[in-house]
Amino acid sequence: MTSSSSASQDTKRLAQDYPDGLRADALMEEDVAWSHTIDEERDGDQFDRSERAALRRVVGLSTELEDVTEVEYRQLRLERVVLVGVWTTGTARDAENSLAELAALAETAGAYVLDGVVQRRDKPDAATFIGSGKAQELRDIVLESGADTVICDGELSPGQLIALEDVVKVKVIDRTALILDIFAQHAKSREGKAQVALAQMQYMLPRLRGWGQSLSRQMGGGKGGGLATRGPGETKIETDRRRIREKMAKMRREIAEMKTGREIKRQERKRHKVPSVAIAGYTNAGKSSLLNRLTGAGVLVENALFATLDPTVRRAETPSGRLYTLADTVGFVRHLPHHLVEAFRSTMEEVGESDLILHVVDGSHPAPEEQLAAVREVVRDVGATGVPEIVVINKADAADPLTLQRLLRIEKRSIAVSARTGEGIAELLALIDEELPRPSVEIEALVPYTHGKLVARAHTEGEVLSEEHLAEGTLLKARVHEELAADLAPYVPAQAI
């Protein structure tokens, strides 16, 4: 009772001491100080019952714009959003990191984050995600902040979405819808747009809603309709679902046709025995920057989540002169919607079909191990488990040295680099050269000058160990694949057989 009265006195004192504009800031500072005191007094992750059930504000999520040109640059109507998460497992820091990532996703989509709250629960509420009482508290926060959208850190069922909207009285979307929106904004190629459209329709299908008579309006049943029109017919919402399913089937056929073209190119590279390397990793880990640093590709680099959606394949060369291809792929994220994994499966096949994966992780991220785990989960989903992997710890210039040491110790085949400064790139190229599959047959042949194409093939498809130009032709010593070895066999000197 005493603590309650003293708290109310403190609030009155703040109201007198601070003008209206500063009162909220002062209250927030008081709140943060109080929460720090609680943290010091608690034993491990034990909370009082009221504290355990409370909506905890996550500090530092506001993205207030200082210059109107930022709005013009984004060319979007910035929605004012409040984020809400349910903390079921892990520590408070894990929950706040997850909400901070949701804030970054919201910014990438073109939203203005006003506030973020986390609630501790054993599991999300089946009805409203956060519980009816907390939904009312969230409604108060929405009114206080002037938000027009609530974004939930999780995938909501259609029922949860409707129930929460009914309480907060503004638009509610979940993490999946937000990621789909970002993909829709960033897709540039015909295939990328088709894949996003397919994923959006898969997400929308169970969430179709109707209002008033549209739920029960039916065709058929009247006189003079002719054959096959009598009876209950189908409702308007059933018609919508049928049309969406038809569109989805059409999209899948189109994506399959586009996939064929990419498979032909991939088979052509395999026919020429050109090894392939795929760059995979968490979104915004620096994959495109690394591709540009390794090949000078000039691919779009942007400090935004999911800046790259369309796979980019470039030719590169190892320090020893061996050619290989380097493919930049779409970034992954925790809880990547399964609709997207399914829709982008054909694009992600670049990872599964490669000879080596460069798994890029952001060394400056607060939880790089979580990023590694999230990417490996998706890599497993696309069936790329047997491909060798090098963990490339990027942004080494901005990372904590202790974090770098920990990651290098945990990950056996790993290297720290900075795509921005070029640190560690030479060592990475040498490691790629070492890890790429080598041709199996070592051969020595005296190739006549009239068959120079065989020498050229040895350079592009194999590994030339030595080359000497004699009067009779080129004395070539190289490692080559079996097909080229058979073509070179007639020119192998008799004493070498």
C-alpha positions as CSV (number, residue, x, y, z in Angstrom):
1,M,0.0,0.0,0.0
2,T,2.8,2.4,0.9
3,S,4.6,1.7,-2.4
4,S,1.4,2.4,-4.3
5,S,0.8,5.8,-2.6
6,S,4.5,6.8,-3.0
7,A,4.2,5.9,-6.8
8,S,1.2,8.1,-7.2
9,Q,3.0,10.9,-5.3
10,D,6.0,10.5,-7.7
11,T,3.6,10.8,-10.7
12,K,2.1,14.0,-9.3
13,R,5.5,15.4,-8.7
14,L,6.5,14.6,-12.3
15,A,3.3,16.3,-13.6
16,Q,4.2,19.5,-11.7
17,D,8.0,19.4,-12.5
18,Y,7.7,18.7,-16.3
19,P,5.8,20.4,-19.0
20,D,3.4,18.3,-21.1
21,G,6.0,17.6,-23.9
22,L,8.6,16.2,-21.5
23,R,6.3,14.4,-19.0
24,A,6.0,11.2,-21.1
25,D,9.8,11.0,-21.5
26,A,10.3,11.5,-17.8
27,L,7.8,8.8,-17.0
28,M,9.5,6.5,-19.4
29,E,12.9,7.2,-17.7
30,E,11.3,6.5,-14.3
31,D,9.8,3.3,-15.8
32,V,13.1,2.1,-17.2
33,A,14.9,2.9,-13.9
34,W,12.2,0.9,-12.0
35,S,12.6,-2.1,-14.4
36,H,16.3,-2.0,-13.9
37,T,15.8,-2.2,-10.1
38,I,13.5,-5.1,-10.6
39,D,16.2,-6.8,-12.8
40,E,18.8,-6.3,-10.0
41,E,16.5,-7.7,-7.3
42,R,15.1,-10.7,-9.1
43,D,16.7,-14.1,-8.9
44,G,17.4,-15.3,-12.5
45,D,14.3,-15.1,-14.6
46,Q,11.8,-15.1,-11.6
47,F,9.2,-12.3,-11.8
48,D,6.4,-11.3,-9.5
49,R,3.0,-12.4,-10.8
50,S,1.9,-8.9,-11.9
51,E,5.3,-8.3,-13.6
52,R,5.2,-11.7,-15.3
53,A,1.8,-11.0,-16.8
54,A,2.4,-7.3,-17.7
55,L,2.9,-5.9,-21.2
56,R,6.6,-4.9,-21.1
57,R,7.6,-1.9,-23.3
58,V,10.7,-2.5,-25.4
59,V,12.8,0.7,-25.3
60,G,14.5,2.1,-28.4
61,L,12.1,0.9,-31.1
62,S,10.7,4.3,-32.2
63,T,11.8,5.3,-35.7
64,E,10.7,9.0,-35.7
65,L,11.8,10.7,-38.9
66,E,13.9,13.9,-38.6
67,D,13.6,15.0,-42.2
68,V,10.6,14.9,-44.5
69,T,12.9,14.0,-47.4
70,E,13.1,10.5,-45.9
71,V,9.4,10.1,-46.5
72,E,9.8,11.4,-50.0
73,Y,12.7,9.0,-50.6
74,R,10.6,6.0,-49.5
75,Q,7.7,7.1,-51.7
76,L,5.3,5.4,-49.3
77,R,2.5,6.5,-47.0
78,L,4.2,5.6,-43.7
79,E,1.8,3.7,-41.5
80,R,2.1,4.4,-37.8
81,V,2.5,1.0,-36.1
82,V,2.7,-0.6,-32.7
83,L,4.5,-3.9,-32.3
84,V,3.4,-6.6,-30.0
85,G,5.1,-9.9,-29.2
86,V,4.5,-12.9,-26.9
87,W,7.6,-14.1,-25.0
88,T,7.1,-17.9,-24.5
89,T,10.7,-19.2,-24.3
90,G,14.3,-17.9,-23.8
91,T,15.3,-14.8,-21.9
92,A,13.9,-11.3,-21.9
93,R,16.8,-10.3,-24.2
94,D,15.8,-12.9,-26.8
95,A,12.3,-11.5,-26.8
96,E,13.5,-7.9,-27.2
97,N,15.9,-9.0,-30.1
98,S,12.9,-10.7,-31.8
99,L,10.8,-7.5,-31.5
100,A,13.8,-5.3,-32.7
101,E,14.0,-7.5,-35.8
102,L,10.2,-7.1,-36.3
103,A,10.8,-3.3,-36.1
104,A,13.5,-3.5,-38.8
105,L,11.1,-5.5,-41.0
106,A,8.4,-2.9,-40.4
107,E,10.8,0.0,-41.3
108,T,11.8,-1.9,-44.5
109,A,8.1,-2.2,-45.4
110,G,7.8,1.6,-45.0
111,A,6.2,1.9,-41.5
112,Y,6.9,4.3,-38.7
113,V,7.3,2.3,-35.4
114,L,5.7,4.2,-32.5
115,D,6.0,1.6,-29.7
116,G,6.7,-2.1,-29.0
117,V,5.4,-4.3,-26.2
118,V,6.1,-7.8,-25.1
119,Q,4.0,-10.1,-22.9
120,R,5.3,-13.1,-21.0
121,R,3.0,-16.1,-21.5
122,D,3.4,-19.9,-21.6
123,K,1.8,-19.9,-25.1
124,P,-0.1,-17.4,-27.2
125,D,-3.7,-17.0,-26.3
126,A,-5.9,-19.1,-28.7
127,A,-8.5,-16.3,-29.0
128,T,-6.7,-13.0,-29.2
129,F,-2.9,-14.0,-29.2
130,I,-2.2,-11.9,-26.1
131,G,-5.4,-12.5,-24.0
132,S,-8.5,-10.4,-23.8
133,G,-7.3,-8.2,-20.9
134,K,-4.0,-7.4,-22.5
135,A,-5.8,-6.7,-25.8
136,Q,-7.7,-3.9,-24.0
137,E,-4.4,-2.6,-22.7
138,L,-3.0,-2.7,-26.2
139,R,-6.1,-0.7,-27.4
140,D,-5.2,2.0,-24.8
141,I,-1.6,2.1,-26.2
142,V,-2.9,2.4,-29.7
143,L,-5.2,5.3,-28.7
144,E,-2.5,7.0,-26.8
145,S,0.1,6.7,-29.6
146,G,-2.3,7.4,-32.5
147,A,-1.3,4.2,-34.3
148,D,-3.3,2.9,-37.3
149,T,-1.8,-0.6,-37.4
150,V,-0.8,-3.3,-34.9
151,I,1.9,-5.9,-36.0
152,C,2.1,-9.1,-34.1
153,D,5.4,-11.0,-33.8
154,G,4.1,-14.4,-34.9
155,E,1.6,-16.0,-37.3
156,L,-2.0,-15.4,-36.3
157,S,-4.8,-17.7,-37.2
158,P,-7.8,-16.1,-39.0
159,G,-9.8,-16.2,-35.8
160,Q,-7.1,-14.5,-33.7
161,L,-6.8,-11.8,-36.4
162,I,-10.5,-11.0,-36.4
163,A,-10.8,-11.1,-32.6
164,L,-7.8,-8.8,-32.0
165,E,-9.0,-6.3,-34.6
166,D,-12.4,-6.3,-32.9
167,V,-10.8,-5.1,-29.7
168,V,-8.1,-2.7,-30.9
169,K,-10.3,-1.2,-33.6
170,V,-7.4,-0.8,-36.0
171,K,-5.8,-3.0,-38.7
172,V,-3.9,-6.0,-37.4
173,I,-1.3,-7.9,-39.4
174,D,1.1,-10.6,-38.4
175,R,4.8,-11.2,-39.1
176,T,4.0,-13.4,-42.1
177,A,1.9,-10.8,-43.8
178,L,4.6,-8.2,-43.2
179,I,7.3,-10.3,-44.8
180,L,5.1,-11.0,-47.8
181,D,4.5,-7.3,-48.2
182,I,8.3,-6.6,-48.2
183,F,8.8,-9.4,-50.8
184,A,6.0,-7.9,-52.9
185,Q,7.8,-4.5,-52.8
186,H,11.3,-5.9,-53.7
187,A,10.4,-8.5,-56.4
188,K,11.7,-7.2,-59.7
189,S,11.9,-10.2,-62.1
190,R,8.8,-11.9,-63.6
191,E,9.6,-15.1,-61.7
192,G,10.1,-13.2,-58.4
193,K,6.8,-11.5,-58.8
194,A,5.0,-14.7,-59.6
195,Q,6.6,-16.5,-56.5
196,V,5.5,-13.6,-54.2
197,A,2.0,-13.6,-55.7
198,L,1.7,-17.4,-55.2
199,A,2.8,-17.1,-51.5
200,Q,0.4,-14.2,-50.9
201,M,-2.5,-16.2,-52.3
202,Q,-1.6,-19.2,-50.2
203,Y,-1.6,-17.0,-47.1
204,M,-4.8,-15.2,-48.1
205,L,-6.9,-18.3,-48.9
206,P,-7.8,-19.4,-45.4
207,R,-8.2,-15.7,-44.3
208,L,-10.8,-14.6,-46.8
209,R,-13.6,-12.8,-45.0
210,G,-17.0,-11.6,-46.2
211,W,-19.4,-9.0,-44.8
212,G,-23.2,-9.1,-44.6
213,Q,-24.9,-10.9,-47.5
214,S,-21.6,-11.7,-49.2
215,L,-21.1,-14.6,-46.9
216,S,-24.4,-16.3,-47.9
217,R,-25.2,-15.0,-51.3
218,Q,-25.7,-18.0,-53.6
219,M,-26.1,-18.6,-57.3
220,G,-28.7,-21.0,-58.7
221,G,-32.0,-22.1,-57.2
222,G,-34.3,-19.9,-59.3
223,K,-36.7,-20.7,-62.1
224,G,-35.4,-20.6,-65.7
225,G,-31.8,-21.1,-64.7
226,G,-31.5,-24.2,-66.9
227,L,-29.6,-27.4,-66.1
228,A,-27.2,-27.6,-63.2
229,T,-28.3,-24.3,-61.6
230,R,-30.9,-25.6,-59.2
231,G,-30.1,-26.3,-55.6
232,P,-28.1,-24.3,-53.0
233,G,-25.3,-23.3,-55.4
234,E,-22.1,-21.9,-53.9
235,T,-21.7,-18.8,-51.6
236,K,-19.8,-15.7,-52.7
237,I,-16.8,-16.6,-50.5
238,E,-16.6,-20.1,-51.9
239,T,-16.5,-18.6,-55.4
240,D,-13.6,-16.3,-54.3
241,R,-11.8,-19.3,-52.9
242,R,-12.3,-21.3,-56.1
243,R,-11.0,-18.4,-58.2
244,I,-7.9,-18.0,-56.0
245,R,-7.2,-21.8,-56.2
246,E,-7.4,-21.5,-60.0
247,K,-5.0,-18.6,-60.0
248,M,-2.6,-20.5,-57.8
249,A,-2.6,-23.4,-60.2
250,K,-1.8,-21.1,-63.1
251,M,1.0,-19.4,-61.1
252,R,2.6,-22.8,-60.3
253,R,2.5,-23.8,-64.0
254,E,4.2,-20.4,-64.9
255,I,6.9,-20.8,-62.2
256,A,7.6,-24.4,-63.3
257,E,8.1,-23.1,-66.9
258,M,10.6,-20.5,-65.7
259,K,12.4,-23.1,-63.6
260,T,13.0,-25.1,-66.7
261,G,15.0,-22.2,-68.3
262,R,17.2,-21.9,-65.2
263,E,17.8,-25.7,-65.1
264,I,19.0,-25.6,-68.7
265,K,21.6,-23.0,-67.8
266,R,22.6,-25.0,-64.7
267,Q,23.0,-28.2,-66.8
268,E,25.1,-26.3,-69.3
269,R,27.5,-25.2,-66.5
270,K,27.6,-28.8,-65.2
271,R,28.3,-30.1,-68.8
272,H,31.4,-27.8,-68.9
273,K,32.3,-29.0,-65.4
274,V,32.3,-25.5,-63.9
275,P,32.0,-25.8,-60.1
276,S,29.3,-23.7,-58.4
277,V,29.3,-21.8,-55.1
278,A,26.1,-20.5,-53.5
279,I,26.1,-17.5,-51.1
280,A,23.4,-18.2,-48.5
281,G,22.7,-16.4,-45.2
282,Y,20.4,-14.3,-43.0
283,T,18.8,-11.2,-44.6
284,N,21.1,-8.1,-44.4
285,A,24.1,-10.2,-43.5
286,G,26.1,-8.7,-46.5
287,K,25.7,-11.4,-49.1
288,S,25.4,-9.1,-52.1
289,S,28.3,-7.0,-50.8
290,L,30.4,-10.1,-50.6
291,L,29.5,-11.1,-54.1
292,N,30.5,-7.7,-55.4
293,R,33.8,-7.9,-53.5
294,L,34.6,-11.4,-54.9
295,T,33.5,-10.8,-58.5
296,G,33.0,-7.0,-59.0
297,A,29.4,-7.9,-60.0
298,G,27.9,-4.5,-59.2
299,V,24.8,-6.1,-57.7
300,L,22.4,-3.8,-55.7
301,V,23.6,-3.4,-52.1
302,E,21.2,-1.8,-49.7
303,N,21.1,-1.7,-45.9
304,A,17.6,-3.1,-45.9
305,L,16.1,-6.5,-45.2
306,F,15.4,-8.6,-48.3
307,A,17.0,-6.2,-50.7
308,T,17.9,-9.2,-52.9
309,L,15.1,-11.5,-54.1
310,D,16.2,-12.6,-57.6
311,P,19.2,-15.0,-57.7
312,T,22.3,-13.5,-59.4
313,V,24.9,-15.8,-60.9
314,R,28.4,-14.5,-61.8
315,R,31.6,-16.1,-63.0
316,A,34.6,-15.9,-60.7
317,E,38.2,-17.2,-60.7
318,T,40.2,-18.8,-57.9
319,P,43.8,-17.6,-57.2
320,S,45.1,-20.7,-59.0
321,G,43.1,-19.7,-62.1
322,R,40.1,-22.2,-61.8
323,L,36.8,-20.9,-63.0
324,Y,33.6,-21.3,-60.9
325,T,30.2,-19.6,-60.6
326,L,29.0,-17.6,-57.6
327,A,25.2,-17.3,-56.9
328,D,23.7,-14.7,-54.6
329,T,20.4,-16.0,-53.1
330,V,17.4,-14.6,-51.2
331,G,18.1,-13.9,-47.6
332,F,16.5,-16.0,-44.8
333,V,14.9,-14.9,-41.5
334,R,13.7,-16.5,-38.4
335,H,10.2,-18.0,-38.8
336,L,10.3,-17.5,-42.5
337,P,6.7,-18.2,-43.7
338,H,6.4,-21.7,-45.1
339,H,4.4,-20.2,-48.0
340,L,7.5,-18.3,-49.0
341,V,9.8,-21.3,-48.6
342,E,7.5,-23.3,-50.9
343,A,7.1,-20.5,-53.5
344,F,10.8,-19.8,-53.6
345,R,11.8,-23.4,-53.6
346,S,12.9,-23.2,-57.3
347,T,15.1,-20.2,-56.6
348,M,16.6,-21.8,-53.5
349,E,17.6,-24.8,-55.6
350,E,20.7,-22.8,-56.5
351,V,21.8,-23.6,-52.9
352,G,21.0,-27.4,-53.1
353,E,22.6,-27.8,-56.5
354,S,25.9,-26.0,-55.6
355,D,29.2,-27.7,-54.8
356,L,29.9,-25.3,-51.9
357,I,27.9,-23.0,-49.7
358,L,29.3,-19.8,-48.4
359,H,27.1,-19.3,-45.3
360,V,27.3,-15.6,-44.5
361,V,26.5,-14.4,-41.0
362,D,26.5,-10.9,-39.6
363,G,29.3,-10.8,-36.9
364,S,28.0,-7.6,-35.5
365,H,24.5,-8.9,-34.8
366,P,23.5,-9.4,-31.1
367,A,22.6,-13.1,-31.7
368,P,24.6,-14.5,-34.7
369,E,24.2,-18.2,-33.5
370,E,20.4,-17.8,-33.9
371,Q,20.9,-16.5,-37.5
372,L,23.1,-19.5,-38.3
373,A,20.4,-21.9,-36.9
374,A,17.6,-20.2,-38.8
375,V,19.4,-20.4,-42.1
376,R,20.4,-24.1,-41.6
377,E,16.7,-24.9,-40.9
378,V,15.7,-23.5,-44.3
379,V,18.7,-25.1,-46.1
380,R,17.5,-28.5,-44.6
381,D,13.9,-27.7,-46.0
382,V,15.2,-27.3,-49.5
383,G,17.3,-30.5,-49.3
384,A,20.8,-29.1,-49.4
385,T,22.1,-31.0,-46.3
386,G,25.0,-32.8,-48.1
387,V,26.7,-29.7,-49.5
388,P,30.0,-28.6,-47.9
389,E,29.8,-25.3,-46.0
390,I,32.1,-22.4,-45.1
391,V,30.8,-20.1,-42.5
392,V,31.8,-16.5,-43.5
393,I,31.6,-14.2,-40.5
394,N,31.0,-10.8,-42.3
395,K,31.2,-7.2,-40.9
396,A,34.3,-8.2,-38.8
397,D,35.3,-4.5,-38.7
398,A,32.2,-3.8,-36.7
399,A,31.9,-7.0,-34.6
400,D,32.8,-7.5,-31.0
401,P,36.3,-9.4,-30.9
402,L,35.0,-11.8,-28.3
403,T,32.0,-12.7,-30.5
404,L,34.3,-13.3,-33.4
405,Q,36.6,-15.6,-31.3
406,R,33.5,-17.5,-30.1
407,L,32.1,-18.1,-33.6
408,L,35.5,-19.1,-35.0
409,R,35.9,-21.6,-32.2
410,I,32.4,-23.1,-32.5
411,E,32.3,-23.3,-36.3
412,K,35.1,-25.5,-37.6
413,R,35.3,-24.3,-41.2
414,S,34.9,-20.5,-40.7
415,I,36.6,-17.3,-41.6
416,A,36.1,-13.7,-40.5
417,V,36.0,-11.1,-43.3
418,S,34.7,-7.6,-44.0
419,A,33.1,-7.1,-47.4
420,R,33.2,-3.4,-46.8
421,T,37.0,-3.0,-46.1
422,G,38.2,-6.2,-47.9
423,E,39.7,-7.7,-44.7
424,G,40.0,-11.5,-45.0
425,I,38.9,-11.7,-48.7
426,A,42.2,-13.0,-50.0
427,E,42.1,-15.8,-47.3
428,L,38.5,-16.6,-48.2
429,L,39.4,-16.9,-51.9
430,A,42.2,-19.3,-51.0
431,L,39.8,-21.3,-48.8
432,I,37.2,-21.5,-51.7
433,D,40.0,-22.8,-54.0
434,E,40.9,-25.5,-51.4
435,E,37.3,-26.6,-50.8
436,L,36.0,-26.7,-54.4
437,P,35.9,-30.2,-55.9
438,R,38.9,-31.0,-58.0
439,P,39.0,-33.1,-61.3
440,S,39.7,-36.7,-60.5
441,V,42.2,-37.7,-63.3
442,E,45.8,-36.4,-63.5
443,I,47.1,-36.6,-67.1
444,E,50.1,-35.5,-69.1
445,A,49.6,-35.0,-72.9
446,L,51.4,-33.6,-75.8
447,V,48.6,-31.8,-77.7
448,P,49.2,-30.7,-81.3
449,Y,48.8,-27.0,-82.0
450,T,46.0,-27.9,-84.4
451,H,43.9,-29.1,-81.3
452,G,44.3,-26.0,-79.2
453,K,40.7,-26.3,-78.1
454,L,41.6,-29.2,-75.9
455,V,44.2,-27.0,-74.1
456,A,41.6,-24.3,-73.7
457,R,39.2,-26.8,-72.2
458,A,41.8,-28.0,-69.8
459,H,42.1,-24.4,-68.5
460,T,38.3,-23.8,-68.2
461,E,37.2,-27.3,-67.1
462,G,40.2,-28.6,-65.2
463,E,43.3,-27.5,-63.3
464,V,46.5,-27.0,-65.3
465,L,49.5,-28.0,-63.3
466,S,52.1,-27.1,-65.9
467,E,52.2,-26.1,-69.6
468,E,55.2,-26.2,-71.9
469,H,55.3,-25.2,-75.6
470,L,57.5,-27.6,-77.7
471,A,58.0,-27.9,-81.4
472,E,55.5,-30.8,-81.7
473,G,52.8,-29.1,-79.6
474,T,51.8,-28.1,-76.1
475,L,53.1,-30.4,-73.3
476,L,50.3,-30.2,-70.8
477,K,50.1,-31.6,-67.3
478,A,46.7,-31.2,-65.7
479,R,43.9,-32.6,-63.5
480,V,40.8,-33.1,-65.6
481,H,37.5,-34.9,-65.5
482,E,37.0,-38.3,-67.1
483,E,35.3,-37.0,-70.3
484,L,38.2,-34.6,-71.1
485,A,40.8,-37.3,-70.1
486,A,39.3,-39.6,-72.8
487,D,39.6,-36.8,-75.4
488,L,43.2,-36.2,-74.4
489,A,44.1,-39.9,-74.3
490,P,45.4,-40.1,-77.9
491,Y,48.0,-37.5,-77.1
492,V,49.5,-39.1,-74.0
493,P,53.2,-40.0,-74.7
494,A,53.8,-43.8,-74.9
495,Q,56.3,-43.6,-71.9
496,A,53.6,-42.0,-69.7
497,I,51.1,-44.8,-70.3
